[in-house]
Amino acid sequence: MRILSTLAALTLTASIAFADDHQADIEADLNAFNDRFNELAASWDVDGIVSLYDEDALWIAPNSQPAPAPESARATFTFAVENQGSLVHTVDELIISDDGSQAVMIGDAIVKVEKAGLDFTGTYLFVLEREGGTWLIKTDMFNRHAEE
């Protein structure tokens, strides 16, 4: 009986260690996704940004009805490029599904478009899904923080 208890404890410990390693790998992938987003935004690569969105993704902007994300992202980032603006995302929170196929990423969006008089911080929330080893944005929801 003691041998069975020891084997069960070792199996459980190994499973937890595997899950922790798997979780850490997923977190690293998601942080790399955010780094890629920021790199594409900094290089004003509109097509690259749009490629991060699933073709059926939703764009949920304040005081607006949900819209198709790829078209909304293209319009927003084209505006930023035309006006030499910048957008940087931080990652403040990651929530990952038990099977590692979905995630929620929440952080700050720092937006500056001097030519259009925009300089603000907001919060963004991405719902992401891993498809074939690649993360895609399924929902992009954001707000603008009230000015103090």
CNS distance restraints for C-alpha pairs under 8 A (distance, minus, plus):
assign (resid   1 and name CA) (resid   5 and name CA) 6.32 0.50 0.50
assign (resid   2 and name CA) (resid   6 and name CA) 6.19 0.50 0.50
assign (resid   3 and name CA) (resid   7 and name CA) 6.12 0.50 0.50
assign (resid   4 and name CA) (resid   8 and name CA) 6.04 0.50 0.50
assign (resid   5 and name CA) (resid   9 and name CA) 6.14 0.50 0.50
assign (resid   6 and name CA) (resid  10 and name CA) 6.18 0.50 0.50
assign (resid   7 and name CA) (resid  11 and name CA) 6.10 0.50 0.50
assign (resid   8 and name CA) (resid  12 and name CA) 6.13 0.50 0.50
assign (resid   9 and name CA) (resid  13 and name CA) 6.11 0.50 0.50
assign (resid  10 and name CA) (resid  14 and name CA) 6.11 0.50 0.50
assign (resid  11 and name CA) (resid  15 and name CA) 6.14 0.50 0.50
assign (resid  12 and name CA) (resid  16 and name CA) 6.20 0.50 0.50
assign (resid  13 and name CA) (resid  17 and name CA) 6.19 0.50 0.50
assign (resid  14 and name CA) (resid  18 and name CA) 6.12 0.50 0.50
assign (resid  15 and name CA) (resid  19 and name CA) 6.14 0.50 0.50
assign (resid  16 and name CA) (resid  20 and name CA) 6.07 0.50 0.50
assign (resid  17 and name CA) (resid  21 and name CA) 6.15 0.50 0.50
assign (resid  18 and name CA) (resid  22 and name CA) 6.03 0.50 0.50
assign (resid  19 and name CA) (resid  23 and name CA) 5.99 0.50 0.50
assign (resid  20 and name CA) (resid  24 and name CA) 6.14 0.50 0.50
assign (resid  21 and name CA) (resid  25 and name CA) 6.19 0.50 0.50
assign (resid  22 and name CA) (resid  26 and name CA) 6.27 0.50 0.50
assign (resid  23 and name CA) (resid  27 and name CA) 6.16 0.50 0.50
assign (resid  23 and name CA) (resid 100 and name CA) 7.65 0.50 0.50
assign (resid  24 and name CA) (resid  28 and name CA) 6.15 0.50 0.50
assign (resid  25 and name CA) (resid  29 and name CA) 6.22 0.50 0.50
assign (resid  26 and name CA) (resid  30 and name CA) 6.18 0.50 0.50
assign (resid  26 and name CA) (resid 100 and name CA) 6.98 0.50 0.50
assign (resid  27 and name CA) (resid  31 and name CA) 6.13 0.50 0.50
assign (resid  27 and name CA) (resid  94 and name CA) 7.44 0.50 0.50
assign (resid  28 and name CA) (resid  32 and name CA) 6.09 0.50 0.50
assign (resid  29 and name CA) (resid  33 and name CA) 6.15 0.50 0.50
assign (resid  30 and name CA) (resid  34 and name CA) 6.36 0.50 0.50
assign (resid  30 and name CA) (resid 135 and name CA) 7.73 0.50 0.50
assign (resid  31 and name CA) (resid  35 and name CA) 6.20 0.50 0.50
assign (resid  31 and name CA) (resid  91 and name CA) 7.29 0.50 0.50
assign (resid  32 and name CA) (resid  36 and name CA) 6.10 0.50 0.50
assign (resid  33 and name CA) (resid  37 and name CA) 6.24 0.50 0.50
assign (resid  33 and name CA) (resid 135 and name CA) 7.35 0.50 0.50
assign (resid  34 and name CA) (resid  38 and name CA) 6.24 0.50 0.50
assign (resid  34 and name CA) (resid  89 and name CA) 7.06 0.50 0.50
assign (resid  34 and name CA) (resid  90 and name CA) 7.64 0.50 0.50
assign (resid  34 and name CA) (resid  91 and name CA) 7.40 0.50 0.50
assign (resid  35 and name CA) (resid  39 and name CA) 6.12 0.50 0.50
assign (resid  36 and name CA) (resid  40 and name CA) 6.12 0.50 0.50
assign (resid  37 and name CA) (resid  41 and name CA) 6.16 0.50 0.50
assign (resid  37 and name CA) (resid  49 and name CA) 6.49 0.50 0.50
assign (resid  37 and name CA) (resid  52 and name CA) 7.76 0.50 0.50
assign (resid  37 and name CA) (resid  89 and name CA) 7.91 0.50 0.50
assign (resid  38 and name CA) (resid  42 and name CA) 6.00 0.50 0.50
assign (resid  38 and name CA) (resid  87 and name CA) 7.29 0.50 0.50
assign (resid  38 and name CA) (resid  88 and name CA) 5.61 0.50 0.50
assign (resid  38 and name CA) (resid  89 and name CA) 6.50 0.50 0.50
assign (resid  39 and name CA) (resid  43 and name CA) 6.19 0.50 0.50
assign (resid  40 and name CA) (resid  44 and name CA) 6.07 0.50 0.50
assign (resid  40 and name CA) (resid  45 and name CA) 5.13 0.50 0.50
assign (resid  40 and name CA) (resid  46 and name CA) 7.52 0.50 0.50
assign (resid  40 and name CA) (resid  48 and name CA) 6.09 0.50 0.50
assign (resid  40 and name CA) (resid  49 and name CA) 6.01 0.50 0.50
assign (resid  41 and name CA) (resid  45 and name CA) 6.17 0.50 0.50
assign (resid  41 and name CA) (resid  46 and name CA) 7.53 0.50 0.50
assign (resid  41 and name CA) (resid  49 and name CA) 6.88 0.50 0.50
assign (resid  41 and name CA) (resid  77 and name CA) 7.81 0.50 0.50
assign (resid  41 and name CA) (resid  86 and name CA) 6.85 0.50 0.50
assign (resid  41 and name CA) (resid  87 and name CA) 6.22 0.50 0.50
assign (resid  41 and name CA) (resid  88 and name CA) 7.40 0.50 0.50
assign (resid  42 and name CA) (resid  86 and name CA) 6.45 0.50 0.50
assign (resid  42 and name CA) (resid  87 and name CA) 7.26 0.50 0.50
assign (resid  42 and name CA) (resid  88 and name CA) 7.91 0.50 0.50
assign (resid  44 and name CA) (resid  77 and name CA) 7.57 0.50 0.50
assign (resid  44 and name CA) (resid  80 and name CA) 7.88 0.50 0.50
assign (resid  44 and name CA) (resid  81 and name CA) 5.59 0.50 0.50
assign (resid  45 and name CA) (resid  49 and name CA) 6.31 0.50 0.50
assign (resid  46 and name CA) (resid  50 and name CA) 6.20 0.50 0.50
assign (resid  46 and name CA) (resid  74 and name CA) 6.26 0.50 0.50
assign (resid  46 and name CA) (resid  77 and name CA) 5.85 0.50 0.50
assign (resid  46 and name CA) (resid  78 and name CA) 6.32 0.50 0.50
assign (resid  46 and name CA) (resid  81 and name CA) 7.90 0.50 0.50
assign (resid  47 and name CA) (resid  51 and name CA) 6.12 0.50 0.50
assign (resid  47 and name CA) (resid  74 and name CA) 7.54 0.50 0.50
assign (resid  48 and name CA) (resid  52 and name CA) 6.89 0.50 0.50
assign (resid  49 and name CA) (resid  53 and name CA) 7.59 0.50 0.50
assign (resid  49 and name CA) (resid  73 and name CA) 7.59 0.50 0.50
assign (resid  49 and name CA) (resid  74 and name CA) 7.86 0.50 0.50
assign (resid  49 and name CA) (resid  77 and name CA) 7.91 0.50 0.50
assign (resid  50 and name CA) (resid  70 and name CA) 5.64 0.50 0.50
assign (resid  50 and name CA) (resid  73 and name CA) 6.22 0.50 0.50
assign (resid  50 and name CA) (resid  74 and name CA) 6.14 0.50 0.50
assign (resid  52 and name CA) (resid 135 and name CA) 7.61 0.50 0.50
assign (resid  52 and name CA) (resid 136 and name CA) 5.37 0.50 0.50
assign (resid  52 and name CA) (resid 137 and name CA) 6.11 0.50 0.50
assign (resid  53 and name CA) (resid  57 and name CA) 6.25 0.50 0.50
assign (resid  53 and name CA) (resid  69 and name CA) 7.02 0.50 0.50
assign (resid  53 and name CA) (resid  70 and name CA) 6.15 0.50 0.50
assign (resid  53 and name CA) (resid 136 and name CA) 5.25 0.50 0.50
assign (resid  53 and name CA) (resid 137 and name CA) 4.55 0.50 0.50
assign (resid  53 and name CA) (resid 138 and name CA) 6.48 0.50 0.50
assign (resid  54 and name CA) (resid  70 and name CA) 7.51 0.50 0.50
assign (resid  54 and name CA) (resid 136 and name CA) 5.49 0.50 0.50
assign (resid  54 and name CA) (resid 137 and name CA) 5.75 0.50 0.50
assign (resid  54 and name CA) (resid 138 and name CA) 5.66 0.50 0.50
assign (resid  55 and name CA) (resid  69 and name CA) 7.74 0.50 0.50
assign (resid  55 and name CA) (resid  70 and name CA) 6.41 0.50 0.50
assign (resid  56 and name CA) (resid  68 and name CA) 6.74 0.50 0.50
assign (resid  56 and name CA) (resid  69 and name CA) 7.39 0.50 0.50
assign (resid  56 and name CA) (resid  70 and name CA) 7.93 0.50 0.50
assign (resid  56 and name CA) (resid 138 and name CA) 7.12 0.50 0.50
assign (resid  57 and name CA) (resid  68 and name CA) 6.07 0.50 0.50
assign (resid  57 and name CA) (resid  69 and name CA) 5.14 0.50 0.50
assign (resid  57 and name CA) (resid  70 and name CA) 6.96 0.50 0.50
assign (resid  57 and name CA) (resid 137 and name CA) 6.58 0.50 0.50
assign (resid  57 and name CA) (resid 138 and name CA) 4.30 0.50 0.50
assign (resid  57 and name CA) (resid 139 and name CA) 5.34 0.50 0.50
assign (resid  57 and name CA) (resid 140 and name CA) 7.67 0.50 0.50
assign (resid  58 and name CA) (resid  66 and name CA) 6.10 0.50 0.50
assign (resid  58 and name CA) (resid  67 and name CA) 5.64 0.50 0.50
assign (resid  58 and name CA) (resid  68 and name CA) 4.98 0.50 0.50
assign (resid  58 and name CA) (resid  69 and name CA) 4.65 0.50 0.50
assign (resid  58 and name CA) (resid 138 and name CA) 6.32 0.50 0.50
assign (resid  58 and name CA) (resid 139 and name CA) 4.68 0.50 0.50
assign (resid  58 and name CA) (resid 140 and name CA) 6.23 0.50 0.50
assign (resid  59 and name CA) (resid  66 and name CA) 5.56 0.50 0.50
assign (resid  59 and name CA) (resid  67 and name CA) 5.12 0.50 0.50
assign (resid  59 and name CA) (resid  68 and name CA) 5.81 0.50 0.50
assign (resid  59 and name CA) (resid  69 and name CA) 4.31 0.50 0.50
assign (resid  59 and name CA) (resid  72 and name CA) 6.69 0.50 0.50
assign (resid  59 and name CA) (resid  73 and name CA) 7.76 0.50 0.50
assign (resid  59 and name CA) (resid 139 and name CA) 6.01 0.50 0.50
assign (resid  59 and name CA) (resid 140 and name CA) 4.94 0.50 0.50
assign (resid  59 and name CA) (resid 141 and name CA) 6.06 0.50 0.50
assign (resid  60 and name CA) (resid  64 and name CA) 6.93 0.50 0.50
assign (resid  60 and name CA) (resid  65 and name CA) 6.80 0.50 0.50
assign (resid  60 and name CA) (resid  66 and name CA) 4.69 0.50 0.50
assign (resid  60 and name CA) (resid  67 and name CA) 6.60 0.50 0.50
assign (resid  60 and name CA) (resid 139 and name CA) 7.44 0.50 0.50
assign (resid  60 and name CA) (resid 140 and name CA) 6.05 0.50 0.50
assign (resid  60 and name CA) (resid 141 and name CA) 4.54 0.50 0.50
assign (resid  60 and name CA) (resid 142 and name CA) 6.74 0.50 0.50
assign (resid  61 and name CA) (resid  65 and name CA) 7.45 0.50 0.50
assign (resid  61 and name CA) (resid  66 and name CA) 7.10 0.50 0.50
assign (resid  61 and name CA) (resid 141 and name CA) 6.01 0.50 0.50
assign (resid  61 and name CA) (resid 142 and name CA) 5.83 0.50 0.50
assign (resid  61 and name CA) (resid 143 and name CA) 6.74 0.50 0.50
assign (resid  62 and name CA) (resid 142 and name CA) 6.95 0.50 0.50
assign (resid  62 and name CA) (resid 143 and name CA) 5.76 0.50 0.50
assign (resid  62 and name CA) (resid 144 and name CA) 7.93 0.50 0.50
assign (resid  67 and name CA) (resid  72 and name CA) 7.05 0.50 0.50
assign (resid  68 and name CA) (resid  72 and name CA) 6.35 0.50 0.50
assign (resid  69 and name CA) (resid  73 and name CA) 5.69 0.50 0.50
assign (resid  69 and name CA) (resid 139 and name CA) 7.45 0.50 0.50
assign (resid  69 and name CA) (resid 140 and name CA) 7.16 0.50 0.50
assign (resid  70 and name CA) (resid  74 and name CA) 6.07 0.50 0.50
assign (resid  71 and name CA) (resid  75 and name CA) 6.24 0.50 0.50
assign (resid  72 and name CA) (resid  76 and name CA) 6.06 0.50 0.50
assign (resid  73 and name CA) (resid  77 and name CA) 5.95 0.50 0.50
assign (resid  74 and name CA) (resid  78 and name CA) 5.84 0.50 0.50
assign (resid  75 and name CA) (resid  79 and name CA) 6.17 0.50 0.50
assign (resid  76 and name CA) (resid  80 and name CA) 6.37 0.50 0.50
assign (resid  77 and name CA) (resid  81 and name CA) 6.08 0.50 0.50
assign (resid  78 and name CA) (resid  82 and name CA) 6.04 0.50 0.50
assign (resid  79 and name CA) (resid  83 and name CA) 6.20 0.50 0.50
assign (resid  80 and name CA) (resid  84 and name CA) 5.83 0.50 0.50
assign (resid  80 and name CA) (resid  85 and name CA) 4.59 0.50 0.50
assign (resid  80 and name CA) (resid  86 and name CA) 6.71 0.50 0.50
assign (resid  80 and name CA) (resid 113 and name CA) 6.62 0.50 0.50
assign (resid  81 and name CA) (resid  85 and name CA) 6.00 0.50 0.50
assign (resid  83 and name CA) (resid 113 and name CA) 6.40 0.50 0.50
assign (resid  83 and name CA) (resid 114 and name CA) 7.65 0.50 0.50
assign (resid  83 and name CA) (resid 115 and name CA) 5.78 0.50 0.50
assign (resid  83 and name CA) (resid 116 and name CA) 7.07 0.50 0.50
assign (resid  84 and name CA) (resid 113 and name CA) 6.60 0.50 0.50
assign (resid  84 and name CA) (resid 114 and name CA) 7.92 0.50 0.50
assign (resid  84 and name CA) (resid 115 and name CA) 7.60 0.50 0.50
assign (resid  85 and name CA) (resid 111 and name CA) 7.52 0.50 0.50
assign (resid  85 and name CA) (resid 112 and name CA) 5.48 0.50 0.50
assign (resid  85 and name CA) (resid 113 and name CA) 4.04 0.50 0.50
assign (resid  85 and name CA) (resid 114 and name CA) 6.81 0.50 0.50
assign (resid  85 and name CA) (resid 115 and name CA) 7.85 0.50 0.50
assign (resid  86 and name CA) (resid 110 and name CA) 7.88 0.50 0.50
assign (resid  86 and name CA) (resid 111 and name CA) 5.83 0.50 0.50
assign (resid  86 and name CA) (resid 112 and name CA) 5.20 0.50 0.50
assign (resid  86 and name CA) (resid 113 and name CA) 6.34 0.50 0.50
assign (resid  87 and name CA) (resid 109 and name CA) 6.68 0.50 0.50
assign (resid  87 and name CA) (resid 110 and name CA) 5.54 0.50 0.50
assign (resid  87 and name CA) (resid 111 and name CA) 4.67 0.50 0.50
assign (resid  87 and name CA) (resid 112 and name CA) 6.58 0.50 0.50
assign (resid  88 and name CA) (resid 109 and name CA) 5.73 0.50 0.50
assign (resid  88 and name CA) (resid 110 and name CA) 5.17 0.50 0.50
assign (resid  88 and name CA) (resid 111 and name CA) 6.81 0.50 0.50
assign (resid  89 and name CA) (resid 107 and name CA) 6.56 0.50 0.50
assign (resid  89 and name CA) (resid 108 and name CA) 5.61 0.50 0.50
assign (resid  89 and name CA) (resid 109 and name CA) 4.67 0.50 0.50
assign (resid  89 and name CA) (resid 110 and name CA) 6.43 0.50 0.50
assign (resid  90 and name CA) (resid 107 and name CA) 5.10 0.50 0.50
assign (resid  90 and name CA) (resid 108 and name CA) 5.25 0.50 0.50
assign (resid  90 and name CA) (resid 109 and name CA) 6.75 0.50 0.50
assign (resid  91 and name CA) (resid 105 and name CA) 6.72 0.50 0.50
assign (resid  91 and name CA) (resid 106 and name CA) 6.01 0.50 0.50
assign (resid  91 and name CA) (resid 107 and name CA) 4.58 0.50 0.50
assign (resid  91 and name CA) (resid 108 and name CA) 7.09 0.50 0.50
assign (resid  92 and name CA) (resid 105 and name CA) 7.67 0.50 0.50
assign (resid  92 and name CA) (resid 106 and name CA) 5.77 0.50 0.50
assign (resid  92 and name CA) (resid 107 and name CA) 4.64 0.50 0.50
assign (resid  92 and name CA) (resid 108 and name CA) 7.42 0.50 0.50
assign (resid  93 and name CA) (resid 104 and name CA) 7.95 0.50 0.50
assign (resid  93 and name CA) (resid 105 and name CA) 5.88 0.50 0.50
assign (resid  93 and name CA) (resid 106 and name CA) 5.14 0.50 0.50
assign (resid  93 and name CA) (resid 107 and name CA) 6.56 0.50 0.50
assign (resid  94 and name CA) (resid 103 and name CA) 6.87 0.50 0.50
assign (resid  94 and name CA) (resid 104 and name CA) 5.71 0.50 0.50
assign (resid  94 and name CA) (resid 105 and name CA) 4.80 0.50 0.50
assign (resid  94 and name CA) (resid 106 and name CA) 6.55 0.50 0.50
assign (resid  95 and name CA) (resid 103 and name CA) 5.44 0.50 0.50
assign (resid  95 and name CA) (resid 104 and name CA) 5.05 0.50 0.50
assign (resid  95 and name CA) (resid 105 and name CA) 6.67 0.50 0.50
assign (resid  96 and name CA) (resid 100 and name CA) 5.99 0.50 0.50
assign (resid  96 and name CA) (resid 101 and name CA) 7.78 0.50 0.50
assign (resid  96 and name CA) (resid 102 and name CA) 6.03 0.50 0.50
assign (resid  96 and name CA) (resid 103 and name CA) 4.33 0.50 0.50
assign (resid  96 and name CA) (resid 104 and name CA) 6.53 0.50 0.50
assign (resid  97 and name CA) (resid 101 and name CA) 6.38 0.50 0.50
assign (resid  97 and name CA) (resid 102 and name CA) 5.37 0.50 0.50
assign (resid  97 and name CA) (resid 103 and name CA) 6.00 0.50 0.50
assign (resid 100 and name CA) (resid 130 and name CA) 7.96 0.50 0.50
assign (resid 101 and name CA) (resid 129 and name CA) 5.77 0.50 0.50
assign (resid 101 and name CA) (resid 130 and name CA) 5.10 0.50 0.50
assign (resid 101 and name CA) (resid 131 and name CA) 7.79 0.50 0.50
assign (resid 102 and name CA) (resid 127 and name CA) 7.42 0.50 0.50
assign (resid 102 and name CA) (resid 128 and name CA) 5.61 0.50 0.50
assign (resid 102 and name CA) (resid 129 and name CA) 4.41 0.50 0.50
assign (resid 102 and name CA) (resid 130 and name CA) 6.16 0.50 0.50
assign (resid 103 and name CA) (resid 127 and name CA) 5.92 0.50 0.50
assign (resid 103 and name CA) (resid 128 and name CA) 5.14 0.50 0.50
assign (resid 103 and name CA) (resid 129 and name CA) 6.44 0.50 0.50
assign (resid 104 and name CA) (resid 125 and name CA) 6.87 0.50 0.50
assign (resid 104 and name CA) (resid 126 and name CA) 5.62 0.50 0.50
assign (resid 104 and name CA) (resid 127 and name CA) 4.63 0.50 0.50
assign (resid 104 and name CA) (resid 128 and name CA) 6.11 0.50 0.50
assign (resid 105 and name CA) (resid 125 and name CA) 5.65 0.50 0.50
assign (resid 105 and name CA) (resid 126 and name CA) 5.11 0.50 0.50
assign (resid 105 and name CA) (resid 127 and name CA) 6.58 0.50 0.50
assign (resid 105 and name CA) (resid 128 and name CA) 7.62 0.50 0.50
assign (resid 106 and name CA) (resid 123 and name CA) 7.16 0.50 0.50
assign (resid 106 and name CA) (resid 124 and name CA) 5.76 0.50 0.50
assign (resid 106 and name CA) (resid 125 and name CA) 4.54 0.50 0.50
assign (resid 106 and name CA) (resid 126 and name CA) 6.53 0.50 0.50
assign (resid 107 and name CA) (resid 123 and name CA) 5.67 0.50 0.50
assign (resid 107 and name CA) (resid 124 and name CA) 5.66 0.50 0.50
assign (resid 107 and name CA) (resid 125 and name CA) 6.84 0.50 0.50
assign (resid 108 and name CA) (resid 121 and name CA) 6.65 0.50 0.50
assign (resid 108 and name CA) (resid 122 and name CA) 5.65 0.50 0.50
assign (resid 108 and name CA) (resid 123 and name CA) 4.55 0.50 0.50
assign (resid 108 and name CA) (resid 124 and name CA) 6.06 0.50 0.50
assign (resid 109 and name CA) (resid 121 and name CA) 5.56 0.50 0.50
assign (resid 109 and name CA) (resid 122 and name CA) 5.09 0.50 0.50
assign (resid 109 and name CA) (resid 123 and name CA) 5.60 0.50 0.50
assign (resid 109 and name CA) (resid 124 and name CA) 6.11 0.50 0.50
assign (resid 110 and name CA) (resid 119 and name CA) 7.82 0.50 0.50
assign (resid 110 and name CA) (resid 120 and name CA) 6.15 0.50 0.50
assign (resid 110 and name CA) (resid 121 and name CA) 4.55 0.50 0.50
assign (resid 110 and name CA) (resid 122 and name CA) 6.60 0.50 0.50
assign (resid 111 and name CA) (resid 118 and name CA) 7.03 0.50 0.50
assign (resid 111 and name CA) (resid 119 and name CA) 5.66 0.50 0.50
assign (resid 111 and name CA) (resid 120 and name CA) 5.40 0.50 0.50
assign (resid 111 and name CA) (resid 121 and name CA) 6.07 0.50 0.50
assign (resid 112 and name CA) (resid 118 and name CA) 5.43 0.50 0.50
assign (resid 112 and name CA) (resid 119 and name CA) 4.37 0.50 0.50
assign (resid 112 and name CA) (resid 120 and name CA) 6.61 0.50 0.50
assign (resid 113 and name CA) (resid 117 and name CA) 6.19 0.50 0.50
assign (resid 113 and name CA) (resid 118 and name CA) 4.85 0.50 0.50
assign (resid 113 and name CA) (resid 119 and name CA) 6.33 0.50 0.50
assign (resid 114 and name CA) (resid 118 and name CA) 5.77 0.50 0.50
assign (resid 114 and name CA) (resid 119 and name CA) 7.00 0.50 0.50
assign (resid 120 and name CA) (resid 144 and name CA) 7.04 0.50 0.50
assign (resid 120 and name CA) (resid 145 and name CA) 7.30 0.50 0.50
assign (resid 121 and name CA) (resid 144 and name CA) 6.15 0.50 0.50
assign (resid 121 and name CA) (resid 145 and name CA) 5.92 0.50 0.50
assign (resid 122 and name CA) (resid 142 and name CA) 6.89 0.50 0.50
assign (resid 122 and name CA) (resid 143 and name CA) 5.27 0.50 0.50
assign (resid 122 and name CA) (resid 144 and name CA) 4.06 0.50 0.50
assign (resid 122 and name CA) (resid 145 and name CA) 4.84 0.50 0.50
assign (resid 123 and name CA) (resid 142 and name CA) 5.51 0.50 0.50
assign (resid 123 and name CA) (resid 143 and name CA) 5.50 0.50 0.50
assign (resid 123 and name CA) (resid 144 and name CA) 6.64 0.50 0.50
assign (resid 123 and name CA) (resid 145 and name CA) 7.32 0.50 0.50
assign (resid 124 and name CA) (resid 140 and name CA) 7.14 0.50 0.50
assign (resid 124 and name CA) (resid 141 and name CA) 5.70 0.50 0.50
assign (resid 124 and name CA) (resid 142 and name CA) 4.12 0.50 0.50
assign (resid 124 and name CA) (resid 143 and name CA) 6.58 0.50 0.50
assign (resid 125 and name CA) (resid 139 and name CA) 7.82 0.50 0.50
assign (resid 125 and name CA) (resid 140 and name CA) 5.98 0.50 0.50
assign (resid 125 and name CA) (resid 141 and name CA) 5.15 0.50 0.50
assign (resid 125 and name CA) (resid 142 and name CA) 6.07 0.50 0.50
assign (resid 126 and name CA) (resid 137 and name CA) 6.25 0.50 0.50
assign (resid 126 and name CA) (resid 138 and name CA) 7.27 0.50 0.50
assign (resid 126 and name CA) (resid 139 and name CA) 5.57 0.50 0.50
assign (resid 126 and name CA) (resid 140 and name CA) 4.82 0.50 0.50
assign (resid 126 and name CA) (resid 141 and name CA) 6.46 0.50 0.50
assign (resid 127 and name CA) (resid 137 and name CA) 5.94 0.50 0.50
assign (resid 127 and name CA) (resid 138 and name CA) 5.44 0.50 0.50
assign (resid 127 and name CA) (resid 139 and name CA) 4.98 0.50 0.50
assign (resid 127 and name CA) (resid 140 and name CA) 6.75 0.50 0.50
assign (resid 128 and name CA) (resid 135 and name CA) 6.21 0.50 0.50
assign (resid 128 and name CA) (resid 136 and name CA) 5.43 0.50 0.50
assign (resid 128 and name CA) (resid 137 and name CA) 4.53 0.50 0.50
assign (resid 128 and name CA) (resid 138 and name CA) 5.36 0.50 0.50
assign (resid 128 and name CA) (resid 139 and name CA) 7.11 0.50 0.50
assign (resid 129 and name CA) (resid 135 and name CA) 5.52 0.50 0.50
assign (resid 129 and name CA) (resid 136 and name CA) 5.49 0.50 0.50
assign (resid 129 and name CA) (resid 137 and name CA) 6.62 0.50 0.50
assign (resid 129 and name CA) (resid 138 and name CA) 6.60 0.50 0.50
assign (resid 130 and name CA) (resid 134 and name CA) 5.21 0.50 0.50
assign (resid 130 and name CA) (resid 135 and name CA) 4.28 0.50 0.50
assign (resid 130 and name CA) (resid 136 and name CA) 6.27 0.50 0.50
assign (resid 131 and name CA) (resid 135 and name CA) 6.24 0.50 0.50
assign (resid 131 and name CA) (resid 136 and name CA) 7.17 0.50 0.50
